[in-house]
Amino acid sequence: MEAIAVQNLPSKEGRARIGIMARAIYKPLREKLEKERWGEYIAINVDTGDYVVAANQEEATRLMHVKYPGALPFVIRIGYRAVYHFGGTGLNDGKRP
């Protein structure tokens, strides 16, 4: 997997736009993925609209880099509002919708 240099990362505004675009791609997939792949990770390539789903963030990112070397994927944990949380049960209270 090719490393992305810090100086090549998007600006704060660019990252915000990527997040908006990724969530727009995820929105129509959300219901199906939450039923079938709850708790897994989706890595989204906002340049192509393509995505991969894997059991963990590292594997989702690796699979995206295999398909699109040099891509900067946006990762979402399926069924959760945050990829990571500290303590407690997380932002969704550990319950499926």
C-alpha positions in Angstrom: 0.0 0.0 0.0 1.4 3.4 -1.0 1.8 5.9 1.8 0.2 9.3 1.4 2.5 12.2 2.3 1.1 14.6 4.8 1.7 17.5 2.4 -0.6 15.7 -0.1 -3.6 15.5 2.3 -6.5 17.8 1.5 -7.1 21.0 3.4 -9.7 21.1 6.2 -12.2 22.4 3.8 -11.3 19.7 1.3 -11.7 17.0 3.9 -15.1 18.4 4.8 -16.2 18.2 1.1 -14.9 14.7 0.9 -17.0 13.8 3.9 -20.1 15.3 2.4 -19.5 13.5 -0.9 -18.8 10.2 0.8 -22.0 10.4 2.9 -24.0 11.2 -0.2 -22.7 8.0 -1.8 -23.3 6.0 1.4 -26.9 7.3 2.0 -28.7 5.1 -0.6 -26.6 2.1 0.5 -27.2 2.6 4.2 -30.4 0.6 4.9 -29.2 -2.5 3.0 -25.7 -2.4 4.5 -27.0 -1.9 8.1 -29.2 -5.0 7.7 -26.5 -7.1 6.1 -23.1 -5.8 7.3 -23.7 -4.1 10.7 -20.5 -3.1 12.4 -18.3 -3.6 9.4 -16.4 -0.8 7.6 -17.1 0.8 4.2 -14.2 2.6 2.4 -15.5 5.0 -0.2 -13.6 6.5 -3.2 -15.4 9.8 -3.7 -13.6 10.3 -7.1 -15.2 7.1 -8.6 -18.2 6.4 -6.3 -16.9 2.9 -5.8 -16.7 1.3 -2.4 -15.5 -1.8 -0.6 -16.8 -3.4 2.7 -14.6 -5.3 5.1 -14.6 -6.6 8.7 -12.2 -3.9 9.9 -10.9 -0.5 8.8 -7.5 -1.7 7.9 -8.8 -4.3 5.5 -11.3 -1.9 3.9 -8.6 0.6 3.3 -6.2 -2.1 1.9 -8.9 -3.4 -0.5 -9.5 0.2 -1.7 -5.8 0.7 -2.3 -5.6 -2.5 -4.3 -8.4 -1.2 -6.6 -7.2 2.4 -6.6 -3.6 2.9 -5.7 -3.0 6.3 -4.1 -6.7 6.8 -3.3 -7.7 8.6 -0.2 -10.7 6.6 1.0 -13.3 7.9 3.4 -14.2 5.2 5.9 -17.5 4.8 7.7 -18.4 2.1 10.3 -21.7 0.7 9.2 -24.5 1.4 11.6 -22.5 3.8 13.8 -22.1 7.6 13.8 -18.4 7.3 14.5 -15.7 4.9 13.4 -14.2 4.9 16.9 -15.4 5.8 20.4 -13.9 6.0 23.9 -15.7 4.0 26.6 -19.4 3.4 27.0 -21.3 1.7 24.2 -20.8 4.2 21.4 -23.0 6.9 19.9 -25.8 4.5 18.9 -26.0 2.9 22.4 -25.0 -0.4 20.9 -28.5 -1.0 19.4 -29.4 -1.8 15.8 -32.1 0.4 14.3 
